[in-house]
Amino acid sequence: MPREQGGICAEGNLHGIYLMFNASEGAESTLPRVIAGLAAWLQTSADRNADCAFNGFVAIGANYWDSLYPQGRPAELAPFPSFEAEDRSAPSQPVDLFVHIRSDRLDVNHIAATEVCRRLAGLAELVEEVRSFRYLDARDLTGFVDGTENPTGAHRREVALVGAEDAAFAGGSYIHTQRYVHNMPLWERQSLKTQEDTIGRTKVENVEYPSAAKPGFAHIKRVNLKYEDGTSMELLRQSMPYGNMQEQGLFFIACCKTPLHFTAQLKSMIHGDGEHYDHLLKFTQAVSGAAYFAPSIDFMEQAAGL
């Protein structure tokens, strides 16, 4: 297996910085080498800052991939899926480059982000920056534990990384991001029972409802999907809360060996099963969405002629 970027399957952290760039006109001749060097530098930084569990990865926007790497395209790479129903939507805001930085030290993240921007100066414009944080015991700002269904151990790599099915891009991962803004005043006015029914879990103990007691509109019901043979459509979620006193929410990040799982889950949330949609969307709204591919380090180095 080619060397994957370490941040894709990394365990959780206390702090994150997400940087989104649009490439400058004509940068395609230089960017492959710079991006390969940047990915390698993030890996080296992970070793140098192992005490704070530093990790990161670089992903290329689906709409920009062919400009940067015209020699080949991941088999399933597609623009961010578009769904809309009534007042529910998943807006797309494609960008060219996504840099994911996380560790247990805010200062280390800041230093790394500064270096990323320095390396990309003149080649790409920073169009959005989001700083995230761990909330309590890995909970969303709604108060519920986030990522309970995440794969663990070696299974994280099995879920997140492309394998022999697309050998030229093995070790890479399909990445989808969404920035959700929560309506916290509205959420906090709801009864504990309404909140728990909306999620499909108890709030304090984090115990999932039995199947028979789980409402069709519960978030868990809408995103825990299976194939006809019973195989789960799993994602590795690297999401974290973000916010200030003016705006709060969740920066959602999904890593997977196929984009089909994310697309199916998003459709289920918005359109539902014909009767029920995800009632969590009554209290939060996605304001951006983008699709990327995070290639292996070996692919980036070969594409850059290194």
N, C-alpha and C positions, 0 to 999 in steps of 0.2 A: 504493500500500500504506500503510495506517495505520502510525503510529510504533510499532514494537515496543519492549518493554522491553529495554534493552541487555544485561542480564546473561544473557538466554536463549542468545544465540549467541556470547557472549564466549569468548575463548581462555582457556587455563588460567592459574591463579594459584598463589601460594605458600601462601595462607591463606584459610580460609572460615569463616563463621559462619552457621548455619541456625537460624532462630527460628520456632517453631510456637505459634500462639495459638488460643484459643477465645474467640469473641466474647461479650461480656456481654449479658444479656437486655435487649432494647430498643435495642441499639446500632445497629440497621439504619438508623435515620433519620439518623444522623451519620456512620457508617463510610464510605459511598461517597465523601464529600467528603474525609475524612481519608486514605483509601487513595489517591485520585487525587493528593492533595498529596504523599503519601509517595513514590509512584512517580516523580512529577516531581522531587522532591528527590533521589532516588537517581540520576536522570539528570544533574542539575546537579552532584552530587557526583562523578560519573564525569569530567566535564569539569575540575572543580577539582582532582581527584586523579589526573590522567592519568599522572603520573610513576610511580605504583604500580599502574596498570591497574585501578583500582577499578571495580566493576560490581555490579549487583544487580537483583532483580526481586521483585515481589509476586504471589502466586498465591492463588486462592480455592478452598477445598475443594469437592469435588463435592457433598457433602451439605449445604453451606451456601449454595451459589450462588443458589438460588431465593429464599432469604430476603434476600440482599443485592441481587440484581438480578432482581426478578420480571418485568421487562419483556422478558426473552429469555434463552435458554440455548444455549450452544454445541451444535451438532448431535449430537456424539458423547460429550458429557460424561457419565460414569457413575461410580458408586462403584468403589473399588479392587477388582480382580478377586479372587475367592476360589478357591484351588486347594489340595488336600491329597492326599497319597498316602503311605501308610506313616508314616515319621517325618519326612516333608518337608512343609512348609507355608509359606504366605505370609500371615502375620497382617496384619489391617487395624487401624489405629489412626487413624481419621479425625479431622482437626482443621479448624478453619475458615479459618485464614490461615497461609500459609507465606511467610516473608521470607528471601530468599537474598542473602547479602552476601559478596563476595570481593575480595581485592586482594593485592598483594605485601607489604603491611605489616600486621602484627597490630594495631598501635595504631590505624591508620586504621579497620580493621574494628570494633574495640572502640568507637571514638567513634561510628561509624555505627549500631551496634547499640544503643547508649545512646540515640541520638536516635530510633530506631524505637520503642523501648519508651516513651520520653517521649511521643511523639505518640499512641500507642495506650493510654496510661494511662487507666483508667476505662472504656475501650471494649472491651478484650480482655485476657485473662489469658495470660501466658506459661506454656505447659505443658511445653515441652521446648526445650533449647538444645544444639546440637552444634557443636563447634569442630573444624575439619578442617585438614589441612596437606598440602603436597606432600611425598611421600616419594621421596628419591633422584631419579632421572630419570623422574618421573611414573609410579612403580610403586605397585601395591597392596602392602600389608604382607606378602603372600605372596611378594613378590620378583619378580612378573611385571609387565611394563608394562601399564598399564590404559588403555583407550580407543584401542587401536591402530586399530580399525576405524572410528573417528569420521570423519564427513565433514569436509572441509577447504574453506577459502576460501568462495566464494559458495554452495557446495553446503550449507553449514551452515544457511543461512536456508531453502533449499528443503526440507530435511528437517524442520526444527524448527517452521516457522511456517505457520499456516493461511493459505490463499490464497482465491481466488475461489470455491472450492467451498462456502464458508460465509462469504459476503461481510460479514455483520454482525459477524463475529468474526475477520476477516482481521488478520494481524499478531499474533495470540495464539498460545499454545502449550499443548498438553496436557502436564502435568507429573506424573510418578510418582516417588515417593521410597520408599526402603526403607533401614532401618538394619540392616546385617549385623554380627553379632558373630562374629569368627573364633576358632576353637579353635587358637591358634598353637602350643601345645605338641604337639598331635597332628600338625599340618601339618609342623612342623619335624622330626618323627621319620620322615617319609616320605623315601624315596630320591629323588634328583634325577630319575630316570626316572619314578617314580610321579607326582611333581609335574608334570613336563612332559606326561605322558600325560593327566593330569587337566585341564590347561589346553588342550593341543593346540598348544603353542608351546615353543620352547626358552627356557630361563629367562634366561640371560645375554645371548645374541645377539638374542632376541626374533624368531626366525624361525618362521613358521607351518609346521606339519607339511604335507607333501603330502596331498592328499585321500585317497589310497589308504592312507596310514599313520595317518590320524587316527581314533582310537577313537570308536565311536558314543556313548560316555559323556563325551567331552571337552567342556569348557565351550564352546569355540568352535563345535563341531559343533551343540550344542544351542541356541545363540543366533543364529547366522548363518543366518537363515531367508530363504526366497524365496517369492514368489508363483508360481503355476503358469506364468506367462509368463517367469519367470527374474528378475523385478525384485526387488531386495533389500528386505527389511523393515528399513529403516534407522532408527536412533535417534541423536540427539545426546546423548551422555552427558556430564554435568557432575559425575561422581562424584569424591570425594576420600576418602583415609583419615582416620580419626579415632582417638582413644584416649588412654589413660593406662596406668599400670602394672597396673591392675586389669582393664581391658576394652579391646579393640582390634578394629577392624573397618573397614568401608567404608560411607560414607554414599552410597548409590546415588541418582542423579538422572537421569531420562530426560526429554528434551524432544522433542516430535514434533508434526507436523501432524495426526496421528491417534493415538488410544489403542490401535488394533488391533495395532500392532507390538509394543508393550510386553506386551500381554496374550498374544499368541502366543508371545513369547519366554519369559515366565514359565511358561506352561503347558508349553512344551517342556522347560524345566529340571526341573519337578517331576514331570510325567507322562511326559515323554520321547516316544519313538516307538512305545511298546508293548513295547519290549525294553530300551532304554537310557534312563536319566535322567542328569541332570548330576551327575557325581561330585564336583564342587566342593562340592556341598551336604553332603558327608560331613564337611567341614571348616569350614563356615560356616553360620550360621542367621540368617534374617531375624527380627527381633524387632518390627518395625513396618512399616507400609506405608500410603500415602495417595495419593489421586488429587486433582489440582487442575487449574485452568485459569488461565494467566497472560494476562490480556487486554491488548490494546494500550493505550497511553497515551491515545489518542484515545477509545477506548470508555469508559475510566474517567472521563475528563473530561466526556464527554457525559452519562454516567449520573449524574454528580454535579451536572449543570447548570452546569458551569464554561465 
